[in-house]
Amino acid sequence: MADKAAPDSARRSERSRRAILDAALELIGELGYPRLTIEAIAARAGVGKQTIYRWWPSKAAVLLDAFTAGGQAPEGAGAALPDTGDLEADLKLVLRAAVDEMNAPAYDLPARALTAEGLVNPELGAHFVDRVLEPSLRLLAERLRAAQDAGQVARDVDPRVAIELVCGPLTHRWLLRTLPLTHEYADAVVETALRGILKR
């Protein structure tokens, strides 16, 4: 009997954890971040507040885990980006996918909340960058290094700076919401950036 208690307890804990993460994502869409509370998450998940506080220090920490565990964060941390030999085409493909993701409510709402919270909570902001943004930026920089190895990009270009030059305008437009974030804009960003870094 004692042998069965531990697995059952672990399964119950995992079910509760999953219910809490699901509840956080549902409620951010229904209530918005300012009205999201630990009490609301606990009620939706069917757990006590103390259960949530045992695992997370704040609603922002719950949302970050829900965002990354639920598949809303950008994919690709474990897979290489396309390398067809055509850097421009590959970057356009990746940035168009990023535009679609950033425009989707499942990404937009929690990502905006976490971005804003990260400005006043440096620890959470660092976790957000490390878990959500950095994996994609790292892969893009690796793709650019491959283009350098193939002789397509000048050797003196810093891949990380170049990738931020490509990704930064999309993030800027997404944050401001003043102009549409479209595939055409993503293509224009790639074309403009490559004019400055392609080997001549």
KOLLUMMAR-786659 format. One record per residue (C-alpha): residue in three letters; y, x, z. Coordinates in pm, 1 decimal. Layout:
{resn=ALA	Y=Y	X=X	Z=Z}
...
This chain:
{resn=MET	Y=0.0	X=0.0	Z=0.0}
{resn=ALA	Y=240.1	X=282.8	Z=84.1}
{resn=ASP	Y=178.2	X=436.8	Z=-258.9}
{resn=LYS	Y=298.1	X=118.7	Z=-434.2}
{resn=ALA	Y=618.2	X=82.2	Z=-230.0}
{resn=ALA	Y=807.4	X=374.7	Z=-386.9}
{resn=PRO	Y=762.7	X=273.8	Z=-754.7}
{resn=ASP	Y=849.5	X=-88.8	Z=-674.6}
{resn=SER	Y=1162.6	X=21.5	Z=-492.6}
{resn=ALA	Y=1258.2	X=249.3	Z=-781.5}
{resn=ARG	Y=1211.2	X=-34.3	Z=-1029.8}
{resn=ARG	Y=1423.8	X=-266.7	Z=-818.3}
{resn=SER	Y=1695.2	X=-1.8	Z=-795.8}
{resn=GLU	Y=1691.3	X=51.9	Z=-1171.3}
{resn=ARG	Y=1709.9	X=-324.0	Z=-1235.7}
{resn=SER	Y=2008.0	X=-350.5	Z=-999.4}
{resn=ARG	Y=2177.0	X=-50.4	Z=-1159.0}
{resn=ARG	Y=2128.5	X=-193.1	Z=-1507.8}
{resn=ALA	Y=2257.9	X=-533.4	Z=-1396.8}
{resn=ILE	Y=2570.5	X=-369.8	Z=-1251.6}
{resn=LEU	Y=2641.0	X=-172.5	Z=-1569.5}
{resn=ASP	Y=2585.7	X=-479.3	Z=-1788.0}
{resn=ALA	Y=2812.1	X=-685.3	Z=-1563.7}
{resn=ALA	Y=3091.3	X=-428.1	Z=-1587.7}
{resn=LEU	Y=3082.3	X=-434.7	Z=-1968.0}
{resn=GLU	Y=3072.7	X=-813.6	Z=-1981.7}
{resn=LEU	Y=3360.8	X=-851.8	Z=-1738.8}
{resn=ILE	Y=3588.0	X=-594.9	Z=-1903.9}
{resn=GLY	Y=3570.9	X=-812.3	Z=-2213.4}
{resn=GLU	Y=3627.3	X=-1136.4	Z=-2024.0}
{resn=LEU	Y=3885.1	X=-1031.0	Z=-1764.7}
{resn=GLY	Y=4041.5	X=-707.4	Z=-1884.0}
{resn=TYR	Y=4057.0	X=-394.5	Z=-1672.5}
{resn=PRO	Y=4341.5	X=-494.1	Z=-1434.4}
{resn=ARG	Y=4148.0	X=-802.0	Z=-1315.7}
{resn=LEU	Y=3810.6	X=-627.0	Z=-1302.6}
{resn=THR	Y=3697.6	X=-579.2	Z=-941.5}
{resn=ILE	Y=3395.0	X=-448.1	Z=-757.7}
{resn=GLU	Y=3356.4	X=-797.4	Z=-609.7}
{resn=ALA	Y=3340.2	X=-953.1	Z=-956.3}
{resn=ILE	Y=3090.0	X=-695.1	Z=-1078.4}
{resn=ALA	Y=2871.2	X=-749.0	Z=-771.6}
{resn=ALA	Y=2879.2	X=-1126.7	Z=-810.7}
{resn=ARG	Y=2789.8	X=-1109.9	Z=-1180.3}
{resn=ALA	Y=2511.9	X=-856.7	Z=-1117.5}
{resn=GLY	Y=2371.5	X=-1049.0	Z=-820.8}
{resn=VAL	Y=2402.9	X=-757.6	Z=-578.9}
{resn=GLY	Y=2610.0	X=-679.1	Z=-272.2}
{resn=LYS	Y=2927.3	X=-471.5	Z=-291.3}
{resn=GLN	Y=2762.8	X=-211.1	Z=-71.1}
{resn=THR	Y=2500.0	X=-155.3	Z=-339.2}
{resn=ILE	Y=2769.9	X=-66.2	Z=-590.3}
{resn=TYR	Y=2957.1	X=158.3	Z=-348.2}
{resn=ARG	Y=2632.9	X=339.5	Z=-269.9}
{resn=TRP	Y=2624.3	X=463.6	Z=-630.9}
{resn=TRP	Y=2987.9	X=462.6	Z=-747.5}
{resn=PRO	Y=3321.0	X=528.8	Z=-573.2}
{resn=SER	Y=3530.5	X=292.6	Z=-786.9}
{resn=LYS	Y=3530.9	X=32.8	Z=-1062.8}
{resn=ALA	Y=3641.3	X=303.0	Z=-1307.2}
{resn=ALA	Y=3333.1	X=510.5	Z=-1225.4}
{resn=VAL	Y=3111.2	X=205.7	Z=-1279.9}
{resn=LEU	Y=3278.4	X=137.7	Z=-1613.9}
{resn=LEU	Y=3241.9	X=497.4	Z=-1729.7}
{resn=ASP	Y=2867.5	X=491.2	Z=-1659.2}
{resn=ALA	Y=2836.4	X=150.0	Z=-1824.9}
{resn=PHE	Y=3028.8	X=272.2	Z=-2127.7}
{resn=THR	Y=2817.2	X=582.8	Z=-2177.3}
{resn=ALA	Y=2482.8	X=427.0	Z=-2083.5}
{resn=GLY	Y=2536.1	X=110.8	Z=-2285.0}
{resn=GLY	Y=2582.0	X=279.2	Z=-2621.2}
{resn=GLN	Y=2952.6	X=202.6	Z=-2657.8}
{resn=ALA	Y=3051.2	X=567.2	Z=-2643.6}
{resn=PRO	Y=3041.2	X=759.4	Z=-2970.9}
{resn=GLU	Y=2697.6	X=860.5	Z=-3080.5}
{resn=GLY	Y=2591.0	X=1197.5	Z=-3213.0}
{resn=ALA	Y=2569.6	X=1414.7	Z=-2901.7}
{resn=GLY	Y=2215.1	X=1509.7	Z=-2991.3}
{resn=ALA	Y=2227.3	X=1510.0	Z=-3370.3}
{resn=ALA	Y=2400.7	X=1724.3	Z=-3629.4}
{resn=LEU	Y=2666.6	X=1571.2	Z=-3848.8}
{resn=PRO	Y=2607.6	X=1528.1	Z=-4223.2}
{resn=ASP	Y=2623.6	X=1850.2	Z=-4423.4}
{resn=THR	Y=2603.1	X=1769.0	Z=-4793.5}
{resn=GLY	Y=2792.5	X=2081.6	Z=-4887.0}
{resn=ASP	Y=3104.5	X=1872.3	Z=-4950.0}
{resn=LEU	Y=3320.3	X=1910.6	Z=-4639.4}
{resn=GLU	Y=3576.4	X=1651.9	Z=-4746.2}
{resn=ALA	Y=3312.7	X=1385.3	Z=-4812.8}
{resn=ASP	Y=3133.8	X=1459.6	Z=-4487.1}
{resn=LEU	Y=3451.0	X=1439.9	Z=-4277.9}
{resn=LYS	Y=3554.9	X=1115.9	Z=-4446.0}
{resn=LEU	Y=3214.0	X=964.9	Z=-4369.8}
{resn=VAL	Y=3237.1	X=1062.1	Z=-4002.9}
{resn=LEU	Y=3597.3	X=949.7	Z=-3958.8}
{resn=ARG	Y=3534.0	X=616.6	Z=-4130.7}
{resn=ALA	Y=3250.9	X=556.0	Z=-3882.7}
{resn=ALA	Y=3488.5	X=651.9	Z=-3600.9}
{resn=VAL	Y=3746.2	X=400.9	Z=-3728.6}
{resn=ASP	Y=3485.8	X=122.6	Z=-3727.9}
{resn=GLU	Y=3381.6	X=215.3	Z=-3376.0}
{resn=MET	Y=3735.5	X=237.2	Z=-3240.6}
{resn=ASN	Y=3822.2	X=-101.5	Z=-3388.7}
{resn=ALA	Y=3517.7	X=-269.7	Z=-3230.8}
{resn=PRO	Y=3595.7	X=-457.4	Z=-2904.7}
{resn=ALA	Y=3283.7	X=-312.5	Z=-2738.6}
{resn=TYR	Y=3441.7	X=33.4	Z=-2771.2}
{resn=ASP	Y=3811.1	X=-50.8	Z=-2769.2}
{resn=LEU	Y=3841.0	X=-238.4	Z=-2439.6}
{resn=PRO	Y=3652.2	X=-2.0	Z=-2206.9}
{resn=ALA	Y=3779.1	X=310.8	Z=-2384.6}
{resn=ARG	Y=4141.6	X=202.6	Z=-2342.2}
{resn=ALA	Y=4083.9	X=124.9	Z=-1975.3}
{resn=LEU	Y=3915.3	X=459.4	Z=-1912.8}
{resn=THR	Y=4182.3	X=649.1	Z=-2107.4}
{resn=ALA	Y=4458.2	X=489.1	Z=-1899.7}
{resn=GLU	Y=4271.2	X=538.9	Z=-1572.9}
{resn=GLY	Y=4209.7	X=901.2	Z=-1662.4}
{resn=LEU	Y=4584.7	X=963.4	Z=-1669.7}
{resn=VAL	Y=4618.8	X=879.8	Z=-1299.1}
{resn=ASN	Y=4272.3	X=993.2	Z=-1192.0}
{resn=PRO	Y=4223.5	X=1350.5	Z=-1318.9}
{resn=GLU	Y=3862.7	X=1368.9	Z=-1200.3}
{resn=LEU	Y=3765.0	X=1056.2	Z=-1389.9}
{resn=GLY	Y=3968.8	X=1173.6	Z=-1689.8}
{resn=ALA	Y=3775.0	X=1500.4	Z=-1696.0}
{resn=HIS	Y=3443.6	X=1311.3	Z=-1685.4}
{resn=PHE	Y=3561.1	X=1082.4	Z=-1967.3}
{resn=VAL	Y=3653.0	X=1378.4	Z=-2186.8}
{resn=ASP	Y=3331.9	X=1562.9	Z=-2104.2}
{resn=ARG	Y=3096.7	X=1268.7	Z=-2161.4}
{resn=VAL	Y=3271.9	X=1067.0	Z=-2431.9}
{resn=LEU	Y=3503.0	X=1287.5	Z=-2637.6}
{resn=GLU	Y=3372.7	X=1641.5	Z=-2610.9}
{resn=PRO	Y=3023.3	X=1591.7	Z=-2764.4}
{resn=SER	Y=3169.6	X=1455.0	Z=-3089.3}
{resn=LEU	Y=3443.6	X=1718.8	Z=-3108.1}
{resn=ARG	Y=3186.8	X=1992.2	Z=-3052.8}
{resn=LEU	Y=2969.4	X=1864.3	Z=-3337.4}
{resn=LEU	Y=3266.7	X=1840.2	Z=-3571.8}
{resn=ALA	Y=3366.5	X=2197.5	Z=-3488.0}
{resn=GLU	Y=3010.8	X=2311.6	Z=-3563.0}
{resn=ARG	Y=3028.7	X=2136.9	Z=-3901.6}
{resn=LEU	Y=3351.4	X=2321.5	Z=-3974.4}
{resn=ARG	Y=3193.0	X=2653.9	Z=-3878.8}
{resn=ALA	Y=2915.8	X=2580.6	Z=-4129.2}
{resn=ALA	Y=3184.9	X=2527.8	Z=-4393.3}
{resn=GLN	Y=3333.9	X=2865.0	Z=-4298.1}
{resn=ASP	Y=2992.3	X=3027.5	Z=-4336.3}
{resn=ALA	Y=2965.7	X=2867.5	Z=-4680.4}
{resn=GLY	Y=3302.7	X=3014.4	Z=-4780.0}
{resn=GLN	Y=3477.6	X=2677.1	Z=-4801.8}
{resn=VAL	Y=3717.5	X=2725.8	Z=-4512.3}
{resn=ALA	Y=3926.4	X=3031.1	Z=-4438.9}
{resn=ARG	Y=3781.0	X=3260.1	Z=-4172.7}
{resn=ASP	Y=4100.7	X=3274.7	Z=-3971.2}
{resn=VAL	Y=4100.4	X=2898.1	Z=-3907.8}
{resn=ASP	Y=4010.3	X=2799.2	Z=-3551.2}
{resn=PRO	Y=3750.8	X=2520.4	Z=-3597.6}
{resn=ARG	Y=3844.9	X=2345.8	Z=-3275.6}
{resn=VAL	Y=4215.8	X=2335.2	Z=-3360.1}
{resn=ALA	Y=4136.6	X=2214.3	Z=-3712.0}
{resn=ILE	Y=3911.4	X=1935.6	Z=-3584.0}
{resn=GLU	Y=4175.9	X=1820.4	Z=-3337.1}
{resn=LEU	Y=4418.5	X=1816.7	Z=-3630.4}
{resn=VAL	Y=4181.9	X=1572.6	Z=-3804.2}
{resn=CYS	Y=4087.9	X=1357.5	Z=-3503.7}
{resn=GLY	Y=4424.5	X=1350.4	Z=-3328.0}
{resn=PRO	Y=4602.2	X=1117.9	Z=-3574.9}
{resn=LEU	Y=4324.5	X=858.2	Z=-3546.2}
{resn=THR	Y=4345.6	X=859.9	Z=-3167.7}
{resn=HIS	Y=4724.6	X=843.4	Z=-3181.4}
{resn=ARG	Y=4721.6	X=539.0	Z=-3409.6}
{resn=TRP	Y=4446.0	X=374.7	Z=-3201.0}
{resn=LEU	Y=4643.0	X=420.8	Z=-2880.0}
{resn=LEU	Y=4973.4	X=291.7	Z=-3015.7}
{resn=ARG	Y=4835.1	X=-9.6	Z=-3205.5}
{resn=THR	Y=5154.1	X=-17.7	Z=-3413.1}
{resn=LEU	Y=4988.3	X=56.2	Z=-3747.4}
{resn=PRO	Y=4644.8	X=-40.4	Z=-3878.7}
{resn=LEU	Y=4356.7	X=200.4	Z=-3825.6}
{resn=THR	Y=4168.4	X=185.6	Z=-4156.7}
{resn=HIS	Y=3922.3	X=376.8	Z=-4374.1}
{resn=GLU	Y=4209.2	X=453.1	Z=-4612.7}
{resn=TYR	Y=4409.1	X=610.7	Z=-4332.0}
{resn=ALA	Y=4107.9	X=818.2	Z=-4223.9}
{resn=ASP	Y=4064.9	X=942.9	Z=-4581.7}
{resn=ALA	Y=4433.8	X=1033.5	Z=-4603.0}
{resn=VAL	Y=4412.9	X=1227.7	Z=-4275.5}
{resn=VAL	Y=4116.8	X=1430.0	Z=-4403.1}
{resn=GLU	Y=4284.3	X=1501.1	Z=-4737.9}
{resn=THR	Y=4610.3	X=1605.9	Z=-4575.4}
{resn=ALA	Y=4441.9	X=1828.6	Z=-4317.0}
{resn=LEU	Y=4216.6	X=1999.3	Z=-4570.7}
{resn=ARG	Y=4511.2	X=2099.9	Z=-4786.5}
{resn=GLY	Y=4616.3	X=2321.4	Z=-4498.2}
{resn=ILE	Y=4280.4	X=2480.2	Z=-4414.7}
{resn=LEU	Y=4082.9	X=2509.0	Z=-4738.7}
{resn=LYS	Y=4035.6	X=2862.4	Z=-4869.3}
{resn=ARG	Y=4255.5	X=2933.0	Z=-5168.6}
